[in-house]
Amino acid sequence: MSFRSLLILTILSSGLIPVSAGTPVEGLVQPFRQVDVSAPVSSRITELKVGEGEAVQEGQTLALLYGKLEELEMMRAKALLERREFEAKGAKRLYDSRIIPEAKALESRIELDLARLQYETAAEQVRLRTVQTPLAGVVVARHREVGEAVSTAQPLFRILDLSRVVVVCAVDPKALAGLAAGQKARVTLPQMPETGTLEGEVALVDPCADAAGLVRVKVVVENPERRIRSGLRALVELPAAK
């Protein structure tokens, strides 16, 4: 069953479909952002840096992939680059002393540029053996273990950004008069009464209704301490029409 179908059934069974603004409508809490992190290249996992439940920062290393051949190629490219740099300096001195023609000096500079490109390409191949997270958040799933082969199509980790949460509601169009993104809404969490009433901001009023005639509304709530968990029920009081 899809999330929207589940949400509609929850609302219908609760009797909380509003007929006017200001009446609470039930919704579900979702993470502000969620990503499934895959390997940049097909390889084999040699080391896992994080486990489920750990907080991570943007750009943090999650896993290392086998890359011995790529490291050797980078070393070879670096040695060639150093050689071309030495030759280019020598060619420039000879050209400045009018010992060799300009064409020879130009050829040496071209060889240096090509060697630099080869080194940068090899270094990038090494960097691709490091799996990093594109966002700060919490690791909620780790799908592979050390020694397993992975491909770019296989998710390795799931990361949730819970610094903010999104409450998704399916709302009767009768309650949407004047409702627009940017307006404030009040949110309560029946399963976490200690949080009291929270202030949220309407982020989306879907221009389309679903098959049940309800309109999707998203309300963003700040969650700096990460206390609000994804999947909780929420009651949202939308602002009254002005």
N, C-alpha and C positions, 0 to 999 in steps of 0.2 A: 504494500500500500504506500502511495506517495505521501510526502510530507503534507502537501496541501489537502489531500483527502483525509488524512488523520486529523489535521487542524479543523476541517469542516465538521467532521464527526464529533470532535471534542466540543466544539461550540454548540452544535445542534443539541447534543445530549445535556449540556449545561444550562441551556435556556438563556444564554447571555448574549444572544444576537441583539444589538441595540436598535431601538427604533427612534432614538433621538440622541444628539450629542450630549455628553456628560454622563451617560449610562455606561457602566463598565463593560468592556468586551474582553473576552478571554483570548490569550495568545500563547505562543511558545517562545522560549528564550533560545536564541541561536548565537553562535560566536560572531564577532564583528567581521573576522576574516578566518578562512580555513584553507589550507593548502596541503596537497599531497606531494611530497618531495620525492623525485625520482633521481636515478643516477644520470649524470650528464653523458656518460658513454657506457657501452656494454663492457663489463669487466667482472671481477670477483672481489668480494668484500674482504679486506685484510684487517680492518679494525673498526669497531663501533665506539663512538665517543660519548653518546648519550643514551639514556634509557627512557622508558615511559614514565611520565609524571615529572620529568625534569623541565625547568624553565630554561629557555635559550634566548640569545640575543641575535638580532639580525646579522647575518654574515658568519655566524658561529659554525664551526666544523661539526658535522653530524657523523660522518663516516669517511674512511679512507678506502680507496680501491687499489687493486694491484696495478702497479705502474713501473716496474723495474725496467722494462724495455724502453719506455718513454723517458725515464731518467737518464739512461745510457745515451739515448739519442740527443737529449739536451746537452749532456756533457760533451759529446762529439761536436755538436753545433757551436757550443761555446768555445771549444778549442780552435775550430775553424775561424770563428769570428775574431778571436785574438790574433790569429795569424794574418787574416786579411787587414786588420787594423794596423799591424806592424808593416805590412807591405804597402799599404796606402800612405802611411807616413813617409816611408822611404821613397816612394814614387813622387810624392809632393816635393821632397827635398831635391830630388834629381831634376824634376821639372823646373823648380825655382832656379836651379843652377844651370838650366838650359842644356842638361846632359841628355834628357829623353824628350821626345815630342809630346805635345799636349794629348794626343790620342792615347799614348801609353798611360799617362796619368789618369785620364778619364776612364780607361779600362779598369784601372786599379780601384777607382772610386765605385764603379759599378759592381765589381766583385765584392767590395766591402758592403754595399747596400744589400746585395743578395744574401750574403752571409748573415747580416743582421736580421733579415726577414726569416731565414731558416732557423735562427736561434729563437726568435719570438714565437714562431710556429711550434717548435719543440717545447718551449716553456709553457705555452698554452695547453699542449697535450698533457703535460704533467699536472697543471692546475686543474684540468678536467677530472683528474683522479681524486679530487677532494669534493665531497658532497657537503654543501652548505645550505643553511636555512635562509630563505629570502625575507623572513619577517621574524620579529620577536614574538614569543608566545610560549606555549606549553606543548611538549611532545605527548600526544594522547595515544599514539599507536606506532609500533616499530614492527615492520612486517618481515624483516630478513635477519639472518644471523651471520656471524663471521664464517667465511669459507663458501658461502652461497654465491652462485653466479647471478648477476643481475643484468637487466637491459634497461634501455631508456623508457620503455613502456610500463615498467613495473614500479609501483610506488614503494618507497622504502620507509618513509615516515609520514605521519599526519601531524601537522602543527596547527594549533588553534590560537588565535589572538583574542584573548578575553579581557584586554584592557578596556574595551567597551563591549557591550552585548546589544543584540538586536532583537526586539520583541516583534514577532510577526503575527498579525491578526488578520482574520477574514471578517470584514465589516459590512453590515447592511448599508447600501447606498443612501438610505434615508438619514443616516447619521453623518454624512460626509459634507453637508452644506458648508461651504466656506473653508473646509479643511485643506491645508496646503503644507508642503514641506517647509520646515523651519519653525513651525508652531510648537509650543510646549504641550506636553501631555504628562499625566501623573500615572505612575506605575507602582503596583504593589505585588508582592510575591507571597501567595498563601502558604507556600512551603518554607518560607523564610520570614516569618512575621517580625523578627528582630530588625529587619532592614527598614521597617516603616514604609512611608510613602517616598518614592524616588521620583526625581524629575527627569523626563526624557524629552527628546526632540524628534518630531516627525521627520523622517528621512525620505519616505516614499509614500505616495498615494497612487496606486496603480491605475493607469488610465483605462484598463480593461477589467471587466468582471469575469469571474470564472463560470463554470457550468451551473453552479448553484446560485448564481446571481449575486455573489459576494465579491467585495473588492479587497485586495490585499493592501495592508497598511504596515509600514515598518517604522518602529520607534527605537531610536538609539539611546541607550542609557550608559553613562560613565560607570566603569567598574575597576577603579585603580588598584584595589586590593585583591582583585580576582576572586571575590567571595561568591558572586553570582555565577551559577553553573549553567552550562548549556543544557537544554532539555527540560528546564523547570517550567511550570505553568506560571502565567502572569496575568494580572488584571490591569487593563489600560483604560484610563478615563480620558477620552479625547476632549479637546477644548470645545466649548460651546460656540455656535455660529455667532458672528458679530453683525 
